[in-house]
Amino acid sequence: MMHGTPIGPWRTIVVDDEPLARQTLRLLLSREKDFRVVAECAHGAEAIEAIRRERPDVLFLDVQMPEVDGFEMLRRLGATAVPALIFVTAFDRYALKAFEQHALDYLLKPFSDERFAVVIERARVRLREHSAAAAHQRQLVVRDGARRLVIPHDDIVWIEAEDYCARIHLRDRTVLVRESLRVLARALDGGGFVRVHRSAIVSVASIRAIEPLVSGDQRLTLRDGTVLKVSRTHRGAVVQAMEDPARTDTDSRAGLQRHLEGGSSSGPR
């Protein structure tokens, strides 16, 4: 997920087992106002944790590191975990494999300021394109009779099941669509939504508070004043989404998607 605006600041992580190499990249990046280093890591295992925690837009990655090298890192994370991946290494023999991993560029040490400037500009272009594409994708397309409606994710507060349909509560109106909650859950995967019980999905950004009930369930209050019940089955996913709504590592998204799709499409609010 993109964290910078279309003009930055782009969240950046530097991974290299050589302190001087990290220092050089940190110095060069400090001159770029639209890039911000959020973590530096000396080995792959540390970097995996940092990437999952910080969710960077840009990754400068060394290849040869002790225990977990750069390619093994990507195998564990997924090659598309970071929008702009730039390998930084003293060995040109890894170039082909790097581009097979969807690398944006390959900085061969030692490199000049001019070469670094070219890489940074390529990163800017990639990130702006990625940001624009992500913004376009954050829309829900649904059927309303013979029409198809395009609804921005940001306009959705929550969705409830109504028989074989679903009612989408927007900021200024509601829309009844002939789609099941399961279908809508799939369409909203990774978009900042979480299922709270078998018949409701809410926008994480719309949650104001969650509090326990004597029954063991939870009560969820939305920013528009709507009160919903959170079942014990979905409580863990709701709390996780509230604590970290933008988390995108594969295991977390798969778990959240199972909660989104879980349960039947009927039941009381």
Residue, then its C-alpha position, 0 to 999 in steps of 0.5 A: m500500500m502506498h503511504g506517500t501522497p502522489i508527491g511523497p514523502w515516500r517511505t524508504i527502507v535501506v538494507d545492507d550489511e555494510p555500515l558505510a553503504r547504509q551511511t552513503l544511501r542515508l546521506l544521499l536520500s537525506r538530500e531528497k525531500d520527497f523520500r524519508v528513511v523509516a528504517e535501516c537494517a543490517h541483515g535480512a531477518e531484521a529487514i523482513e520485520a521492518i518491512r512488515r512493520e513500516r510498509p515502505d514504498v521504496l526498498f534499497l536492498d543488498v544481495q549478499m548478507p549473512e543468514v538471509d540474503g536479499f533474494e531469500m527476503l523477497r521469497r519470504l515477503g513476496a516480490t511485490a511487497v514493495p512498489a519500488l525495489i532497488f537492488v544495491t550490490a557490488f556484484d553484477r552477476y545478480a542483475l538478471k535475477a534481480f530484474e526477474q524479481h521485478a526490480l525497478d533498478y540495479l545500483l552497482k557499487p560504487f556508483s556516482d551521484e549522477r547514477f543515483a539521481v537517475v535511479i531516484e527519478r525512476a523511483r518517483v515515476r514508478l511511485r506516482e504511477h502506482s499511487a494513481a493506479a491504487a487510487h483508481q482501484r479504490q472503487l466499488v462497482v455494483r449493480d443497481g437494477a440495470r445500472r452499474l454504480v461506481i462508489p469510492h471506498d472512502d464514501i462507504v461507512w458500512i454494509e449490511a445484508e438484506d435477504y439476498c441483497a446488501r444495503i450500502h450505507l454511504r456518508d450521505r445516503t444508502v444504496l440497496v444492491r443485488e449483491s451478496l455480502r460475500v461478493l462485496a467482501r471479495a471486492l473490498d479485499g485489502g481496502g480498509f474494511v472488516r467484517v464485524h459479524r455474519s451480516a455486516i462489514v464496516s469501514v475501519a476508518s469509520i470506527r469510533a470505539i469498541e467496548p465489551l458486552v456482558s455476553g462476551d460480544q463487543r459493541l462497535t460505535l461508528r463515527d456517524g453514531t451507528v452501533l453494531k454488535v461484533s461477534r466473538t468470531h470476528r472480534g480478533a480480526v476487528v481489533q487487528a484491523m483497528e490497530d493496523p488497518a493498512r497492513t498488507d503482508t500476505d498472511s494478515r490479508a489472507g486472514l482478514q479476507r477469511h473473516l470478511e467472507g466468513g459466515s452467512s449473509s443474513g442475521p440481525r444487526 
